Amino acid sequence: MGHSGHPSPLMTDLLRHSGGVAIIDGGLATELERHGADLNDPLWSAKCLLTSPHLIHTVHTDYLEAGADIIITASYQATIQGFEAKGYTTEEGETMLRRSVEIACEAREAYTKRCKEAQHDVDSSGKVLKQRPIIVAASVGSYGAYLADGSEYSGLYGEAVNLETLKEFHRRRVKILAESGADLIAFETIPNKVEAQAYVELLEEENIEVPAWFAFNSKDGINVVSGDSLIECATIADRCKRVVAVGINCTPPRFIHELISSIRKVTNKPILIYPNSGECYDAEIKEWVHNTGVSDDDFVSYVNKWCDAGACLVGGCCRTTPNTIRAIYKTLANRSTDAPM
């Protein structure tokens, strides 16, 4: 593990202020829909950037009020190539990428101002108004997210897509997001080893100064979704000095504990996890079962176990809501008061 280098000042500061575990926000798409956005579109987030940026601002604010320390921008599916396919110019595509970061920064600024004026850390309606560092993470979805055919959940891009293809696909977008005012670039739902390698080479070739995190996804608790070894993928992330945290997102909760253990074998960098929800634990059959509702209780009951296993950035992905994040905030607040001094 000799490559990890010194801990990132960004992460050190964040984790110091948050008592050792920082909170990532939850799902974006489902929340936008709940607020009235129509997302029947391969470019759903982009569509919102164009037609209803106020809804994105609202969702960011909801998560901050629930206790999130890190908000992730609405750029997961926003790619220059995707915009061009819809008839937008390259410039318009680049503007929308920047806009995704601006909206998050505006939400943070307005929220921080309210926190300074607040009398209490939590107001009478349960909104968290505690002064703390807030991180804006610019989301980069995988090549599969652009294809919008589910291949970010298989990681199988076909023979025609290689390291160079992926680097050229992501290059301009990563540069723009790096220069947009975000604190961090979040490479999310990375489904295979070649895309992780492409990101590492891009960060180095373009001399990106902004720190990054790598979040992989898994459907078996051992490998990333393509079948590539998670340990190999996490090693690639560990060796890149610009990567300040490594972990898992968009993965069923039942696999998380095992995946944290695997990642810990190859890195000392902070481990982040923000799994999907929509599953609950059936004690009689001793199995997780799919349900349409989200059981925040089941999800949150695992948070302490994940932290014990070594996670220090925790949030939610698909189908998690501000209620999930609020429950995590309460759990972690109890955890810090229970901790021995």
DRENTI-123002 format. One record per residue: residue in one letter; x, y, z of N, C-alpha, C in turn. Coordinates in steps of 0.2 Angstrom, whole numbers, plus 5000, padded with zeros to 4 digits. Each point is the difference from the previous one (the first is absolute). Layout:
<sites>
AXYZXYZXYZ/...
</sites>
This chain:
<sites>
M500449945000499650065000500450065000/G500650004997500550055001499850064995/H499550004996499850054995499650055003/S499749995006499450045002500350075002/G500650015002500250075001499750035006/H500150075000499750035006499250014999/P499750005006499250014999499950074997/S499450014996499950064997499750055005/P500350065000499750055004499350015000/L499749994994499250015000499749955004/M500249944999499749945004500250015008/T500650025001500250005007499550055004/D499950064997499650055002499349985001/L499849974995499249985000499949955005/L500449955001499949955005500150025007/R500550055001500150035006499450045003/H499750044995499450035002499449965001/S500049944997499349965000500149945005/G500550015004500149955005500249934998/G500450004994500249944998499649964994/V499450024999499649974995499650064997/A500150014993499650054997499549974996/I499550044999499349984996500050024993/I499949964996499950014993499250004999/D499850044995499350014999499749934997/G499350014998499749944997499850004993/G499549964998499850004993499850064997/L500150024994499850064997499449994996/A500049954995499550004995499349995003/T499949955005499449995003499750065004/E500550045003499850065003499850064995/L500350004995499850054995499349984997/E499949944999499349984998499550025005/R500249995007499550015005499850075000/H500550054998499950075000499650024993/G499949954996499650024994500450004993/A500649985001500449994993499849944996/D500050014994499949954995500649974997/L500249945002500749974999500049954995/N499449994996500049954994500550024995/D500650005000500550024996500649975001/P500449984995500749975002500450065003/L499950064999500450065003499650035006/W499749965004499550035005500350055004/S500750005002500250055005500250064996/A500249994993500150064996499450044999/K499449964999499450034998499850045006/C500149985006499950045006500450065000/L500750004998500450055000499750064996/L499749984994499750044996499450035002/T499549965002499350025001499950025007/S500349975005499850015007500650005004/P500550045000500550005004499850015007/H499450045001499850015007499849945004/L499849954996499949935003500649975003/I500550004996500749975002500250045006/H500050075000500150045006499749985006/T499349984999499649985006500249935003/V500249964995500249935002500650015004/H500550034997500750015004499850035007/T499650055000499850035007499749955005/D499549964997499749955004500549955003/Y500549994997500649955002500450045005/L500150064999500450045005499750005007/E499350024999499650005006499949935004/A500149954996500049935003500649985003/G500650044999500649995004500649984995/A499950004994500549984995500650055000/D500649985000500650045000500350014993/I499749954995500350004994499450004995/I499950044995499550004995500349994993/I499749954997500249984993499650034995/T500450034995499750044995499549964995/A499650034996499549974996500349984993/S500749985000500349994994500249934998/Y499749955004500149934999499949984992/Q499550024998499849984993500250064995/A500250055002500150064996500749994996/T500049994994500649994996499950054994/I500650024998500050054994499749964994/Q500249934999499849964995499249995000/G499849995006499349995001499650064998/F500250065002499750064998500050014992/E500649994997500050014993499549954996/A500049945003499549954997499350035000/K499950055005499350035001499950064996/G500650024996499950064996500350065003/Y500350005006500450055003500750014997/T500250065001500750014998500549985005/T500649994998500549995005500050055006/E500050064998500050065005499449995005/E499449994997499449995004500149945005/G500349954998500149945004500550025006/E500650034998500550025005499650055005/T499650044998499750055004499649965005/M499649954998499649965005500449975005/L500649974998500449975005500250055005/R500250064998500250055005499450025004/R499450004997499450025004499949955005/S500149944999499849955005500450015007/V500650024999500550025006499750075003/E499950044996499750075002499449995004/I499549964998499449995004500249975007/A500449955000500249975007500450065004/C500450044997500450055004499550055003/E499550024995499550055003499649975005/A499849945000499649975005500450005007/R500749984999500450005006500150075003/E500050054996500150075002499450025004/A499449994997499450025003499949965007/Y500249945000499949965006500550025005/T500650014999500550025004499850075004/K499750044996499850075003499549995005/R499549954999499549995004500349965007/C500549964999500349975006500350055004/K500350054997500350055004499550045004/E499450014998499550045003499649965005/A500049934999499649965004500250005008/Q499549995004500150005007500249935003/H499849954996500149935002500349964994/D500349945002500349964995499449964996/V499549995004499449974997499450045001/D499650024995499450045002499449965002/S499550045002499449965003499749954995/S500150014993499749964996500549944998/G500650005003500449944999500550024995/K500050064997500550014995500750025003/V500549974997500750015003500350064997/L500250055005500250064998500750015004/K500449954999500650005004500650034996/Q500450055002500550024996500649955000/R500249984994500549954998500250014993/P500649974999500350004993499549964995/I499850034995499649974995500449994993/I500049944998500449984994499549994994/V500250034994499749994994500449964996/A499749944998500349954996499750004993/A500450014995499849994993499949934998/S499449984998499949934998500249994993/V500449944999500249984994499749924999/G499549994996499749944999500549964995/S499949935000500449964996499850014992/Y500449974996499850004993499349964999/G499949955004499349975000499450045001/A500150055005499550055002499850044994/Y500550024995499950044994499649954995/L500249945000499649964995499349995002/A499850005007499450005002499649934998/D500449955000499849934998500149965006/G500150025006500249965006500749975000/S500450024995500749975000500450025006/E499850065004500450015006499949955005/Y499449964999499949955005500349934998/S500350004994500349934998500750024999/G500250064998500750014998500349974994/L499549974996500249974994499950054994/Y500650034998499950054994500149984993/G500249935000500249984993500750014998/E500249964995500750004998500250074997/A499650044997500250064997500250065005/V499849995007500150055005500649985004/N500650044999500649985004500250065004/L500650005003500350055004500050074997/E500250004993500150064997499350034998/T499549964998499350024999499750035006/L500149975006499750035006500450065002/K500650014999500450065002499750064996/E499949994993499850054996499350025001/F499649955002499350015002499950055006/H500449995005499950035006500550075001/R500550004995500550055001499750075001/R499650034996499850075000499550015006/R499649955001499550015006500450005006/V500549965001500450005007500350075000/K500350024995500450075000499550055002/I499450004997499550065002499849995007/L499949945002499750005007500650025005/A500649984998500650025005500150075000/E499850044995500150075000499350045002/S499549965003499450035001499850035007/G500549995004499950025007499849955005/A499949944998499949945004500649995004/D499949975006500549985005500349934998/L499749964997500249934999499649984993/I500349954997499749974994499849935003/A499449984999499749935002499949964994/F500549954999499949954995499649955003/E499449994997499549965003499849944996/T499849955004499749944996500549974995/I500650005002500549974995500049935000/P499849974994499849934999500649954998/N500650034999500549954997500750045002/K500549964999500750025001500250054995/V499949994993500250044995499850075001/E499450015002499750075001500450035006/A500149965005500450035006500750024997/Q500349964996500750024998499950064995/A499550004996499950064996500050075004/Y499649995006499950065004500750025003/V500449955002500650025003500550034995/E500049974994500550034995499750074998/L499450015000499750074998500250055006/L499949985006500250055005500750025000/E500549954998500750015000500250044994/E499749984994500250034993499750085000/E499550015003499750075000500250045006/N500449975004500250035006499550035004/I499549965002499450025003500250025008/E499950065002500250015007499449985005/V499450004998499549995004500049935003/P499949985006500049935002499449964998/A500149945000499449954997499949955005/W499449974999499849945003499849954995/F500149935001499849954995499549965004/A499449994997499549955003499849954995/F500149945002499949944995499349975002/N499749964996499449975001500149924999/S499649975005500149925000499349975000/K499949944998499449975000500149935004/D500649985002500149945003500450005007/G500250065001500450015007500749984999/I500349984994500749995000500350044994/N499750004994500350034995499650064998/V500250054995499650054998499649974995/V499550034997499449974996500349974994/S500550024997500349974994500349935001/G500149985007500449945001500750015002/D500250074999500750015001500150005008/S500649995002500149995008500050075003/L499650015005499950065004500750025003/I500449955002500650015003500550044995/E500049974994500450034995499750074998/C499450015000499750074998500250055006/A499949985006500250045006500850025000/T500449954998500750014999500250054995/I499650004995500150064995499950065003/A499450015003499850065004500550025005/D500349955004500450015005500750034998/R500249984994500650024997500050074997/C499450034999500050074997500050055005/K500550045001500050055005499450055000/R499750014995499450055000499449975002/V500049935001499449975003500050005008/V499650045003500050015007499549955004/A499649964997499649965003499749944995/V499949945002499849954996499449965003/G499649984996499449965003499549974995/I499450005002499549964997499350055000/N499750004994499350035000499649954995/C499350025000499649974996500049925000/T500049985006500149925002499549995005/P499749935000499649985006500350015007/P499750025005500350015007500349935002/R499749944998500249945003500849984999/F500250034994500749994998500550045003/I499850065003500550055002500549985005/H499849975005500549985005500649964997/E499949954996500549964997500450044995/L499750054997500450044995500450055003/I499850035006500550045004500649965002/S499949945003500549965002500549994994/S499849994994500449994994500450064999/I499750065000500350064998500650025005/R499849985007500550025005500749964999/K499949944997500649964999500550044996/V499850054995500550034996500150075000/T499650035005500150085000499950025007/N500350055002499950045006499650064999/K499850014994499650064999499350005003/P499750055001499350005003499649964995/I499549965003499649954996499350045001/L499750004994499350034999499549954998/I499450005002499549964998499350045000/Y499749994994499350025000499649964995/P499749955004499749944996499350024998/N499749964996499350004999499549985006/S499450024999499549975005499549974996/G499449995004499549964996500049935002/E500349985005500049935002499950005008/C499749955002500050005008500249935002/Y500149995006500349945003499449965003/D499949944997499449965003500449955005/A499850015006500349965005499849935000/E499449984998499849935000500449964995/I500150034994500449964995500750025000/K500250055004500750025001500250024993/E499750044996500250034994499750074999/W500450034996499850074997499549984995/V499450045000499549994995499950074996/H499850004994499950064996499350025003/N499950075001499350025001500050074996/T499450024999500050074996500150065005/G499949995006500150065005500749995002/V500350065003500650005002500049995008/S500349955003500149995007500650045003/D499950065002500550045003500349965006/D499649975004500249975006500549944998/D499849964995500549954999500750024997/F499950064996500650034997500450035005/V499750035005500450045005500349955005/S499649955001500349955005500749974998/Y500150014994500749974998500550065000/V499850065001500550054999500649995006/N499849995006500549995005500549944998/K499749954998500449944998500550024994/W499850044995500450024995500650055003/C499850045004500550045003500549965004/D499749955004500549965004500549964995/A499749994994500449964995500550044997/G500050075001500550044997499750064995/A499450004999499750064996500050065003/C500250064997500050065003499750064996/L499749984995499550044996499449964998/V499450025003499449954999499450044997/G499749984995499450034998499649954996/G499550024996499649964996500050014993/C499849954996500050014992499349994998/C499849964995499349994998499549995005/R499550034999499449995005500150025007/T500550035002500150035006499850075000/T499750035006499750075000500350045005/P499850065001500250045006499949975006/N499449965001499949975006500549945002/T500349974995500549955001500650045003/I500250054997500650045002499950035007/R499450025001499850035007500149945005/A499849944998500049955005500849985001/I500450004995500749995000500350065005/Y499850064999500350055004499849995007/K499449985002499849985007500449955003/T500149944996500449955002500750025001/L500350044996500750025001500150045006/A499550055001500050045006500049965006/N499649955000500049955006500649975001/R500349984994500649965000500650045003/S500050064998500550055003500050015008/T499350005002499950015007500149945004/D499949944997500249945003500749985000/A500450034996500749984999500450025006/P500449955002500450025006500550064999/M500150045005500450064999500749985001/
</sites>
